[in-house]
């Protein structure tokens, strides 16, 4: 017998070789019908795989992220089976699950392929799914694996096998299709009830531009047809909310090929929105004891050699800027932290001075591949709401908790109520990716874990997601459509203070090394604004809106009164404008709705005679007549809320 520990801490005994499916069946038939895979001692397994020793087991369903991932990876295999049946001779690269479904990279040889082919593939996938084909796992030797794919003529699988260790190679077969795969998979294809292929793109094999370009087919599947319908509706709503579309319509930002890909141009309305966000955070930071600093957009290459950024990012970033002086090189700033370290060093520091908190809205530059650029969410030049705190080791936890409070204040003020705090730790299996001693990593990781626990945050732990110099607390925010975004981040760093030889004099009159905390509640202004646009569909909170009202005179004869209204409201620090166009009032109202201006003030004979305005609210309609004082109070109350 073996002992199986379930997530609630209960322990059950089963015969050796029992599978997770059998464990589920012993609990309830309903649960067993929904189990897609199992987490056994932290590793995701097929639910049918025998468990041979005492283990901790978590049964995974569609509601679990790992369950969804297993479902979608199995769906990639189902799509590959359909492709092989429809297009004999097709060769396959890789087919992983991704956050919103799956893809498979395939080589059709000389055959043309487009989205016009999607329908036939979807139909074939559903036909195969209905056969409830079992996913069968088989361990194979490296020699047998090479033999199989040599005979099949699939050089991509042979390339993958070349990097695998003999004795750790597995095949999975469902129906007539066999693939090189470490799994896991769902029990059978019958779980897949709804299929939609979403997109087709090109992808170089192994991401290498010198290798052949394959066809990447993206898809998504669901265990219920109704869930696919809901997903497609969400996709349509997402298109309406796309920040690139709304950014153009609302005249917030633009891009220019002449300026360069991934380098946004902020238009007047977008700049005003940015500045209000900056002022909002600057005010909050001042209350929390931060000091504003400004650093250059470039730095000497040696600065980034010292920090480690050159070693980690130099080859894949913008290349050094050479000066007329022989051998002198500068680097476009990829991070603000090295500059802030140098500011710290401008004078001796005492334990009485700490913590020191430097904040900067600093623009940084990173060379993202052109295929990865996406509106404001992935750019080559962006402004971080960056700050670096230098403190004594015993101050780290309290300072970290204060930063958590600041991040949560920002989220609450802007309507982001659904978030998870991700504790991002280093990969214990690949420490070469990181700098610093094991002891420093232990101290910094513990500080984050304890601070998050004491603040009562809903946390998840992700290994391998730390920065190269230290662990992080990343805030994963869900928007109005349920999509997850990484926004605010806080990081503990024992390493840069060592690299820059930062010191303070302690109460013992000895020199000590401070600890550094990196933090950015927005993350970057560009990405934050993109997410905010899509979250609120361009309907910004009133305090943030570029224009809070628009005056709509019914005809030209009311323009003088409109100007008087505008002056009086502008003098009360309420932002607005007048629509002077020679258009009918119905057209003016429709256009104002499209521009998402919060309030419309309509002026005609009655309004001018009584010294009032007729008020309409965006998305709600007529609010009736008001004096300017009443309208002013209405806006003040909403801004306060």
C-alpha positions as CSV (number, residue, x, y, z in Angstrom):
1,X,0.0,0.0,0.0
2,X,1.1,3.6,-0.6
3,X,0.0,6.8,1.3
4,X,-1.6,9.6,-0.9
5,X,-1.7,13.0,0.6
6,X,-4.4,15.2,-0.8
7,X,-4.4,19.1,-0.9
8,X,-6.6,19.3,2.2
9,X,-3.9,17.4,4.2
10,X,-5.9,14.2,4.4
11,X,-4.0,10.9,3.8
12,X,-5.6,7.9,2.0
13,X,-4.1,4.5,1.4
14,X,-4.2,2.9,-2.0
15,X,-2.5,-0.1,-3.7
16,X,0.9,0.6,-5.3
17,X,0.4,1.4,-9.0
18,X,-2.9,3.3,-8.4
19,X,-3.5,6.1,-10.8
20,X,-4.8,9.6,-10.1
21,X,-8.0,8.7,-12.1
22,X,-8.6,5.8,-9.7
23,X,-8.0,8.1,-6.7
24,X,-10.6,10.5,-8.2
25,X,-13.0,7.6,-8.7
26,X,-12.7,6.6,-5.1
27,X,-13.8,10.1,-4.1
28,X,-16.7,10.5,-6.6
29,X,-17.6,9.5,-10.1
30,X,-18.5,13.1,-10.9
31,X,-15.0,14.2,-10.0
32,X,-13.4,11.3,-12.0
33,X,-15.3,12.4,-15.1
34,X,-13.7,15.9,-14.8
35,X,-10.1,15.0,-14.0
36,X,-7.8,16.0,-16.9
37,X,-4.4,15.3,-15.2
38,X,-2.8,15.2,-11.8
39,X,0.0,17.0,-9.9
40,X,2.1,14.4,-8.3
41,X,4.8,15.7,-5.9
42,X,4.7,19.0,-7.8
43,X,5.0,17.5,-11.3
44,X,2.0,17.3,-13.7
45,X,1.3,13.7,-14.8
46,X,-1.2,11.8,-16.9
47,X,-4.2,10.9,-14.7
48,X,-3.8,7.3,-15.8
49,X,-0.1,7.0,-15.0
50,X,0.6,4.6,-12.1
51,X,1.8,6.1,-8.8
52,X,4.4,3.7,-7.3
53,X,5.3,5.4,-3.9
54,X,4.0,7.7,-1.2
55,X,3.0,10.9,-2.9
56,X,1.2,14.2,-2.6
57,X,-1.5,14.4,-5.3
58,X,-3.6,17.2,-6.6
59,X,-6.4,16.3,-9.1
60,X,-6.5,18.8,-11.9
61,X,-9.6,19.9,-13.8
62,X,-10.5,22.6,-16.3
63,X,-10.6,25.1,-13.5
64,X,-6.9,24.6,-12.8
65,X,-4.3,26.4,-14.9
66,X,-2.3,23.2,-15.2
67,X,-5.5,21.3,-16.2
68,X,-6.2,23.8,-19.0
69,X,-2.6,23.6,-20.1
70,X,-2.8,19.8,-20.4
71,X,-6.1,20.1,-22.2
72,X,-4.6,22.5,-24.8
73,X,-1.4,20.6,-25.3
74,X,-3.5,17.5,-26.0
75,X,-5.5,19.6,-28.4
76,X,-2.3,20.5,-30.3
77,X,-1.7,16.8,-30.8
78,X,-5.3,16.4,-32.0
79,X,-4.8,19.1,-34.5
80,X,-1.5,17.5,-35.7
81,X,-3.4,14.2,-36.2
82,X,-6.0,16.0,-38.2
83,X,-3.4,17.8,-40.3
84,X,-1.6,14.5,-41.0
85,X,-4.9,12.9,-42.1
86,X,-5.8,15.8,-44.4
87,X,-2.3,16.7,-45.7
88,X,-0.1,13.5,-45.8
89,X,3.6,14.2,-45.6
90,X,3.2,17.2,-43.2
91,X,6.2,17.5,-40.9
92,X,5.9,18.8,-37.3
93,X,8.0,21.1,-35.1
94,X,6.7,21.9,-31.7
95,X,3.1,22.2,-30.4
96,X,2.9,23.7,-26.9
97,X,0.0,25.0,-24.9
98,X,0.1,28.8,-24.4
99,X,-1.9,31.1,-22.2
100,X,-4.9,31.3,-24.6
101,X,-4.8,27.9,-26.2
102,X,-2.1,26.2,-28.3
103,X,-0.2,26.3,-31.5
104,X,1.8,23.9,-33.7
105,X,4.6,24.7,-36.0
106,X,4.3,22.7,-39.2
107,X,6.0,22.2,-42.5
108,X,3.6,21.7,-45.4
109,X,6.4,21.3,-47.9
110,X,5.4,23.3,-51.0
111,X,1.7,23.4,-50.2
112,X,0.0,26.8,-49.8
113,X,-1.9,27.1,-46.5
114,X,-4.2,29.9,-45.2
115,X,-7.1,30.5,-42.8
116,X,-9.4,29.3,-45.6
117,X,-8.3,25.8,-44.6
118,X,-9.3,26.2,-41.0
119,X,-12.9,24.9,-41.4
120,X,-11.8,21.5,-42.8
121,X,-9.3,21.1,-40.0
122,X,-11.8,22.0,-37.3
123,X,-14.3,19.5,-38.7
124,X,-11.7,16.8,-38.8
125,X,-10.6,17.5,-35.2
126,X,-14.1,17.2,-33.9
127,X,-14.6,13.9,-35.9
128,X,-11.4,12.5,-34.3
129,X,-12.3,13.8,-30.8
130,X,-15.7,12.0,-30.9
131,X,-13.7,8.7,-31.3
132,X,-12.4,9.2,-27.7
133,X,-8.9,8.2,-28.7
134,X,-6.8,7.4,-25.6
135,X,-3.4,9.1,-25.2
136,X,-0.9,6.3,-24.7
137,X,2.5,7.1,-23.2
138,X,5.5,4.9,-24.2
139,X,9.1,5.2,-23.1
140,X,11.5,4.6,-26.1
141,X,15.2,4.4,-26.5
142,X,17.0,7.2,-28.3
143,X,18.0,4.8,-31.1
144,X,14.3,3.7,-31.6
145,X,13.2,7.3,-31.5
146,X,15.7,8.2,-34.2
147,X,14.7,5.2,-36.3
148,X,11.0,6.0,-36.1
149,X,11.3,9.7,-37.3
150,X,14.0,8.8,-39.8
151,X,11.6,6.4,-41.5
152,X,8.9,9.0,-41.2
153,X,11.2,11.6,-42.7
154,X,10.6,14.3,-40.1
155,X,13.9,16.2,-39.6
156,X,12.4,18.6,-37.0
157,X,11.7,15.7,-34.6
158,X,15.2,14.3,-35.2
159,X,16.7,17.7,-34.4
160,X,14.7,17.7,-31.1
161,X,15.8,14.1,-30.3
162,X,19.4,15.0,-30.8
163,X,19.3,17.2,-27.7
164,X,17.6,14.6,-25.5
165,X,19.1,12.1,-23.1
166,X,18.7,8.4,-23.7
167,X,16.4,6.8,-21.2
168,X,14.3,10.0,-20.8
169,X,12.5,9.9,-24.2
170,X,8.7,9.3,-24.4
171,X,6.2,9.0,-27.3
172,X,2.5,9.7,-27.1
173,X,0.1,8.0,-29.5
174,X,-3.6,8.8,-30.0
175,X,-5.4,7.1,-32.9
176,X,-3.1,7.0,-35.9
177,X,-0.8,9.8,-34.7
178,X,2.4,9.3,-32.7
179,X,4.5,12.3,-31.5
180,X,7.7,12.9,-29.6
181,X,6.5,14.3,-26.3
182,X,7.1,14.3,-22.6
183,X,3.4,14.9,-21.8
184,X,1.3,15.0,-19.9
185,X,-2.0,14.5,-21.7
186,X,-5.7,14.3,-20.9
187,X,-7.1,10.7,-20.7
188,X,-8.7,10.8,-24.2
189,X,-9.7,13.1,-27.0
190,X,-13.4,12.8,-26.0
191,X,-13.0,15.6,-23.5
192,X,-12.5,18.1,-26.4
193,X,-16.0,19.3,-27.4
194,X,-15.4,22.6,-29.2
195,X,-12.6,23.7,-31.5
196,X,-11.7,27.1,-33.1
197,X,-8.5,27.8,-35.1
198,X,-7.7,31.4,-34.5
199,X,-4.7,32.5,-36.6
200,X,-1.9,31.5,-38.9
201,X,1.6,33.0,-38.9
202,X,5.2,32.3,-39.9
203,X,7.8,31.1,-37.4
204,X,11.4,30.2,-38.0
205,X,12.4,26.8,-36.7
206,X,14.1,27.2,-33.3
207,X,13.5,30.9,-33.6
208,X,16.6,31.1,-35.9
209,X,16.2,33.4,-39.0
210,X,18.8,31.3,-40.8
211,X,16.5,28.2,-40.6
212,X,13.4,27.4,-42.5
213,X,10.2,29.3,-41.8
214,X,7.4,27.0,-40.7
215,X,3.6,27.6,-40.5
216,X,2.4,28.3,-37.0
217,X,-1.3,27.5,-36.5
218,X,-3.0,28.9,-33.4
219,X,-6.1,27.3,-31.9
220,X,-8.2,27.1,-28.8
221,X,-10.5,24.3,-27.6
222,X,-13.1,23.9,-24.8
223,X,-14.8,21.1,-22.9
224,X,-18.2,22.7,-23.7
225,X,-19.5,24.4,-26.8
226,X,-21.0,27.2,-24.7
227,X,-17.6,28.1,-23.4
228,X,-16.3,28.5,-26.9
229,X,-19.2,30.8,-27.7
230,X,-18.5,32.9,-24.6
231,X,-14.8,33.1,-25.5
232,X,-15.5,34.3,-29.1
233,X,-17.8,37.0,-27.7
234,X,-15.0,38.0,-25.4
235,X,-12.6,38.2,-28.3
236,X,-15.0,40.5,-30.2
237,X,-15.3,42.7,-27.1
238,X,-11.5,42.8,-26.9
239,X,-11.2,44.0,-30.5
240,X,-13.5,46.9,-29.6
241,X,-11.3,47.7,-26.6
242,X,-8.0,47.3,-28.4
243,X,-5.8,50.1,-27.1
244,X,-4.3,50.6,-30.6
245,X,-7.7,51.2,-32.1
246,X,-9.0,53.4,-29.2
247,X,-5.6,55.2,-29.0
248,X,-6.1,56.4,-32.6
249,X,-9.8,57.2,-32.2
250,X,-9.2,59.1,-29.0
251,X,-6.1,60.8,-30.4
252,X,-3.8,59.7,-27.6
253,X,-0.7,58.3,-29.3
254,X,0.7,57.4,-32.7
255,X,3.7,55.6,-34.3
256,X,5.8,56.7,-37.2
257,X,8.0,54.5,-39.4
258,X,10.3,57.5,-39.9
259,X,10.7,57.8,-36.1
260,X,11.2,54.1,-35.7
261,X,9.2,50.9,-34.8
262,X,8.3,50.6,-31.2
263,X,8.9,54.3,-30.4
264,X,5.5,55.9,-29.5
265,X,4.7,59.5,-30.2
266,X,2.4,60.9,-27.5
267,X,-0.2,63.3,-28.9
268,X,-1.5,66.3,-26.8
269,X,-4.4,64.4,-25.3
270,X,-2.3,61.4,-24.5
271,X,0.4,63.5,-23.1
272,X,-2.1,65.2,-20.8
273,X,-3.3,61.8,-19.6
274,X,0.3,60.7,-19.0
275,X,1.1,63.8,-17.0
276,X,-2.0,63.4,-14.8
277,X,-0.8,59.8,-14.0
278,X,2.7,61.1,-13.3
279,X,1.3,63.9,-11.0
280,X,-1.0,61.4,-9.2
281,X,1.9,59.1,-8.3
282,X,4.4,61.9,-7.6
283,X,2.0,63.3,-5.0
284,X,1.6,59.8,-3.4
285,X,5.4,59.2,-3.5
286,X,6.1,62.6,-1.8
287,X,3.8,61.6,1.1
288,X,5.7,58.3,1.4
289,X,9.1,60.0,1.7
290,X,10.5,59.7,-1.9
291,X,12.8,62.2,-3.5
292,X,12.6,62.8,-7.2
293,X,15.8,62.5,-9.3
294,X,16.5,62.8,-13.0
295,X,19.2,60.8,-14.9
296,X,20.5,60.9,-18.5
297,X,19.1,58.8,-21.3
298,X,22.5,57.3,-21.9
299,X,25.4,56.1,-19.7
300,X,29.0,55.0,-20.2
301,X,29.2,51.3,-21.2
302,X,31.3,50.7,-18.1
303,X,28.3,51.6,-15.9
304,X,26.3,48.7,-17.4
305,X,29.3,46.4,-17.3
306,X,29.5,47.0,-13.5
307,X,25.8,46.5,-13.0
308,X,25.7,43.3,-15.1
309,X,23.2,44.6,-17.6
310,X,25.8,44.6,-20.4
311,X,26.6,40.9,-19.8
312,X,22.9,39.9,-19.7
313,X,21.4,42.2,-22.3
314,X,24.2,43.9,-24.2
315,X,24.2,41.6,-27.3
316,X,20.5,41.6,-27.7
317,X,20.0,45.4,-27.1
318,X,20.7,48.6,-28.9
319,X,24.4,48.5,-29.7
320,X,26.9,51.0,-28.0
321,X,27.1,54.6,-29.2
322,X,30.7,55.4,-30.2
323,X,32.1,58.9,-29.7
324,X,34.9,60.7,-31.5
325,X,37.2,59.7,-28.7
326,X,39.0,56.4,-29.4
327,X,37.5,53.5,-27.5
328,X,34.8,55.5,-25.7
329,X,31.3,53.9,-25.9
330,X,28.0,54.9,-24.4
331,X,24.8,52.8,-24.1
332,X,21.2,53.7,-24.3
333,X,19.8,53.4,-20.8
334,X,18.1,49.9,-20.4
335,X,17.5,50.4,-16.7
336,X,17.5,53.4,-14.3
337,X,19.0,51.4,-11.3
338,X,22.7,51.8,-12.1
339,X,22.3,55.6,-12.3
340,X,20.5,55.7,-9.0
341,X,23.4,53.7,-7.4
342,X,25.7,56.4,-8.5
343,X,23.5,59.1,-7.0
344,X,23.6,57.2,-3.7
345,X,27.4,57.3,-3.9
346,X,27.5,61.1,-4.3
347,X,28.0,61.5,-0.5
348,X,28.7,59.5,2.6
349,X,25.6,57.8,4.1
350,X,24.9,57.0,7.8
351,X,22.4,54.6,9.2
352,X,20.5,57.7,10.4
353,X,20.0,58.6,6.7
354,X,18.4,55.3,5.7
355,X,16.1,54.4,4.1
356,X,16.9,56.7,1.1
357,X,14.2,56.6,-1.6
358,X,15.0,57.9,-5.1
359,X,12.1,58.1,-7.6
360,X,12.3,58.9,-11.3
361,X,10.0,58.7,-14.3
362,X,12.9,57.5,-16.4
363,X,12.7,56.6,-20.1
364,X,14.7,53.4,-21.0
365,X,15.4,51.7,-24.2
366,X,15.5,48.0,-25.1
367,X,15.7,46.4,-28.5
368,X,12.7,44.2,-28.8
369,X,12.5,42.1,-32.0
370,X,10.2,43.6,-34.6
371,X,7.8,40.6,-34.5
372,X,7.3,41.1,-30.7
373,X,6.3,44.8,-30.9
374,X,2.7,45.4,-30.0
375,X,1.1,48.8,-29.6
376,X,2.1,50.3,-26.2
377,X,2.4,46.9,-24.5
378,X,5.7,46.0,-26.2
379,X,7.8,48.9,-27.3
380,X,11.5,49.8,-27.6
381,X,11.3,53.1,-25.6
382,X,9.2,53.4,-22.5
383,X,9.0,55.3,-19.3
384,X,9.2,53.5,-16.0
385,X,7.7,54.9,-12.8
386,X,11.0,53.7,-11.2
387,X,12.2,54.1,-7.7
388,X,15.1,52.6,-5.7
389,X,15.1,52.3,-2.0
390,X,18.4,51.9,-0.1
391,X,18.0,50.5,3.4
392,X,19.5,48.5,6.2
393,X,18.8,44.8,6.2
394,X,16.6,45.0,9.2
395,X,14.5,47.7,7.4
396,X,13.8,45.6,4.3
397,X,10.6,43.9,5.3
398,X,8.9,47.1,6.5
399,X,10.0,49.0,3.4
400,X,8.7,46.2,1.2
401,X,5.3,46.3,3.0
402,X,5.1,50.1,2.5
403,X,5.7,49.6,-1.2
404,X,3.0,47.0,-1.4
405,X,0.6,49.6,0.2
406,X,1.6,52.1,-2.5
407,X,1.0,49.6,-5.3
408,X,-2.4,48.6,-3.9
409,X,-3.4,52.3,-3.6
410,X,-2.6,52.8,-7.3
411,X,-4.6,49.8,-8.3
412,X,-7.6,50.9,-6.2
413,X,-7.6,54.4,-7.5
414,X,-7.7,53.2,-11.1
415,X,-10.2,50.4,-10.7
416,X,-8.0,47.4,-10.8
417,X,-9.6,45.2,-8.1
418,X,-8.8,41.7,-9.3
419,X,-5.1,40.8,-8.9
420,X,-2.7,38.1,-7.8
421,X,0.7,38.7,-6.3
422,X,3.3,36.5,-8.0
423,X,6.3,35.7,-6.0
424,X,9.0,35.3,-8.7
425,X,12.0,33.3,-7.6
426,X,15.1,32.1,-9.3
427,X,15.3,28.7,-11.1
428,X,17.1,26.5,-8.6
429,X,18.1,24.2,-11.5
430,X,19.8,27.0,-13.5
431,X,21.6,29.3,-11.1
432,X,24.0,30.4,-13.8
433,X,21.3,32.7,-15.2
434,X,21.6,34.9,-12.0
435,X,24.2,36.9,-10.2
436,X,24.9,37.0,-6.5
437,X,25.5,34.5,-3.7
438,X,23.1,31.8,-2.5
439,X,22.9,33.5,0.9
440,X,21.9,36.8,-0.6
441,X,19.2,35.1,-2.7
442,X,18.0,33.2,0.4
443,X,17.7,36.5,2.4
444,X,15.9,38.4,-0.4
445,X,13.5,35.6,-1.3
446,X,12.5,35.2,2.4
447,X,11.9,38.9,2.8
448,X,9.5,38.9,-0.1
449,X,7.6,35.8,1.0
450,X,7.2,37.1,4.6
451,X,6.2,40.6,3.6
452,X,3.5,39.3,1.2
453,X,2.2,36.9,3.8
454,X,2.0,39.6,6.5
455,X,0.1,41.9,4.1
456,X,-2.4,39.0,3.4
457,X,-1.8,39.0,-0.3
458,X,-3.2,36.3,-2.5
459,X,0.1,34.9,-3.8
460,X,1.4,32.3,-6.2
461,X,5.0,31.2,-6.5
462,X,6.8,31.0,-9.9
463,X,10.3,29.6,-10.1
464,X,12.6,31.0,-12.9
465,X,10.7,34.3,-13.1
466,X,13.1,36.4,-11.0
467,X,15.2,39.2,-12.4
468,X,18.9,38.2,-12.9
469,X,19.9,40.2,-9.9
470,X,17.1,39.4,-7.4
471,X,13.6,37.9,-6.8
472,X,10.4,39.9,-7.4
473,X,6.8,40.4,-6.3
474,X,4.9,40.9,-9.6
475,X,1.3,42.0,-9.5
476,X,-0.8,40.1,-12.1
477,X,-3.9,42.1,-12.7
478,X,-7.1,40.9,-14.4
479,X,-8.9,43.4,-16.5
480,X,-12.6,43.8,-17.2
481,X,-12.5,40.9,-19.7
482,X,-10.6,38.6,-17.3
483,X,-7.3,38.8,-19.1
484,X,-4.2,38.7,-17.0
485,X,-1.5,41.5,-17.2
486,X,1.8,41.9,-15.3
487,X,1.8,45.5,-14.0
488,X,3.4,46.6,-10.8
489,X,6.6,45.0,-9.6
490,X,8.8,45.1,-6.4
491,X,12.2,43.5,-6.2
492,X,14.8,43.0,-3.4
493,X,18.4,43.2,-4.5
494,X,21.5,42.4,-2.4
495,X,23.7,42.2,-5.5
496,X,23.8,45.7,-7.1
497,X,24.9,47.3,-3.8
498,X,27.9,44.9,-3.8
499,X,28.7,45.5,-7.5
500,X,28.7,49.3,-6.9
501,X,30.3,49.0,-3.5
502,X,27.6,51.0,-1.8
503,X,28.1,51.7,1.9
504,X,26.7,53.3,4.9
505,X,28.2,53.9,8.4
506,X,26.3,51.9,11.0
507,X,25.7,52.7,14.7
508,X,28.8,50.7,15.4
509,X,30.8,53.2,13.3
510,X,31.7,50.4,10.9
511,X,31.0,50.3,7.1
512,X,28.0,48.2,6.0
513,X,26.3,47.3,2.7
514,X,22.7,48.6,2.2
515,X,20.0,46.5,0.6
516,X,18.3,47.9,-2.5
517,X,14.6,47.6,-3.3
518,X,13.5,48.3,-6.9
519,X,9.8,49.1,-7.4
520,X,7.4,50.4,-10.2
521,X,3.7,50.4,-9.3
522,X,2.7,51.2,-13.0
523,X,5.5,49.0,-14.4
524,X,5.8,51.4,-17.4
525,X,3.5,54.3,-18.3
526,X,3.1,52.8,-21.8
527,X,2.0,49.4,-20.8
528,X,-0.1,50.6,-17.9
529,X,-2.0,53.1,-20.1
530,X,-2.5,50.4,-22.7
531,X,-4.0,48.0,-20.1
532,X,-6.0,50.9,-18.6
533,X,-7.5,51.8,-22.0
534,X,-8.6,48.2,-22.6
535,X,-9.8,47.7,-19.0
536,X,-12.1,50.7,-19.1
537,X,-12.7,50.6,-22.9
538,X,-11.5,54.2,-23.2
539,X,-13.9,55.5,-20.5
540,X,-11.3,56.8,-18.2
541,X,-12.1,57.8,-14.6
542,X,-13.3,61.5,-14.7
543,X,-10.2,62.8,-12.9
544,X,-8.0,61.2,-15.6
545,X,-10.0,61.9,-18.7
546,X,-8.3,64.2,-21.2
547,X,-11.6,66.2,-21.6
548,X,-14.2,66.1,-18.9
549,X,-16.9,67.8,-20.8
550,X,-17.8,69.2,-24.3
551,X,-20.1,72.1,-24.9
552,X,-22.5,71.6,-27.9
553,X,-24.2,74.8,-29.0
554,X,-27.3,74.1,-31.1
555,X,-26.4,76.8,-33.5
556,X,-23.9,79.6,-34.1
557,X,-25.8,82.2,-32.2
558,X,-25.1,80.4,-28.9
559,X,-21.3,80.4,-29.3
560,X,-20.7,83.5,-27.2
561,X,-22.6,82.0,-24.3
562,X,-20.7,78.7,-24.9
563,X,-17.4,80.6,-24.6
564,X,-18.6,82.2,-21.3
565,X,-19.5,78.7,-19.9
566,X,-16.2,77.3,-21.0
567,X,-14.2,80.1,-19.3
568,X,-16.1,79.8,-16.1
569,X,-15.7,76.0,-15.9
570,X,-12.0,76.1,-16.9
571,X,-11.4,78.6,-14.1
572,X,-12.7,75.9,-11.8
573,X,-10.0,73.5,-13.0
574,X,-12.5,71.5,-15.0
575,X,-11.3,70.5,-18.5
576,X,-13.4,70.9,-21.6
577,X,-13.9,72.3,-25.1
578,X,-16.6,73.6,-27.5
579,X,-17.8,71.9,-30.7
580,X,-18.0,74.8,-33.1
581,X,-18.8,72.7,-36.1
582,X,-21.8,73.5,-38.3
583,X,-23.5,70.2,-37.6
584,X,-26.9,69.2,-36.3
585,X,-27.0,68.6,-32.5
586,X,-27.8,64.9,-33.0
587,X,-24.5,64.4,-35.0
588,X,-22.6,66.4,-32.4
589,X,-23.9,64.1,-29.6
590,X,-23.1,61.0,-31.5
591,X,-19.6,62.1,-32.2
592,X,-19.0,63.1,-28.6
593,X,-20.2,59.6,-27.5
594,X,-17.7,58.0,-29.9
595,X,-14.9,60.2,-28.4
596,X,-16.0,59.0,-25.0
597,X,-16.2,62.5,-23.5
598,X,-17.8,62.0,-20.1
599,X,-20.2,65.0,-20.2
600,X,-22.0,66.9,-22.9
601,X,-23.4,70.4,-22.2
602,X,-26.1,71.3,-24.7
603,X,-26.9,75.0,-25.1
604,X,-30.0,76.5,-26.9
605,X,-32.5,79.4,-26.3
606,X,-33.8,78.1,-22.9
607,X,-30.3,77.4,-21.5
608,X,-28.9,80.7,-22.5
609,X,-31.9,82.6,-21.2
610,X,-31.8,80.9,-17.8
611,X,-28.0,80.8,-17.5
612,X,-28.0,77.0,-17.4
613,X,-26.8,74.0,-19.5
614,X,-28.6,70.8,-20.4
615,X,-26.4,67.9,-19.3
616,X,-25.9,64.5,-20.9
617,X,-23.6,61.8,-19.5
618,X,-21.7,59.5,-21.8
619,X,-23.4,56.1,-21.9
620,X,-26.3,57.2,-19.7
621,X,-28.1,60.0,-21.5
622,X,-30.0,63.1,-20.3
623,X,-29.4,64.3,-16.7
624,X,-31.6,67.5,-17.1
625,X,-30.8,71.2,-16.8
626,X,-28.3,72.5,-14.3
627,X,-26.7,75.7,-13.3
628,X,-22.9,75.9,-13.7
629,X,-22.5,75.6,-10.0
630,X,-24.6,72.5,-9.9
631,X,-22.6,70.9,-12.8
632,X,-19.4,71.9,-11.1
633,X,-20.5,70.2,-7.9
634,X,-21.6,67.1,-9.8
635,X,-18.1,66.7,-11.3
636,X,-16.3,67.5,-8.0
637,X,-18.4,64.8,-6.2
638,X,-17.5,62.2,-8.9
639,X,-13.8,63.0,-8.9
640,X,-13.8,62.7,-5.1
641,X,-15.4,59.3,-5.3
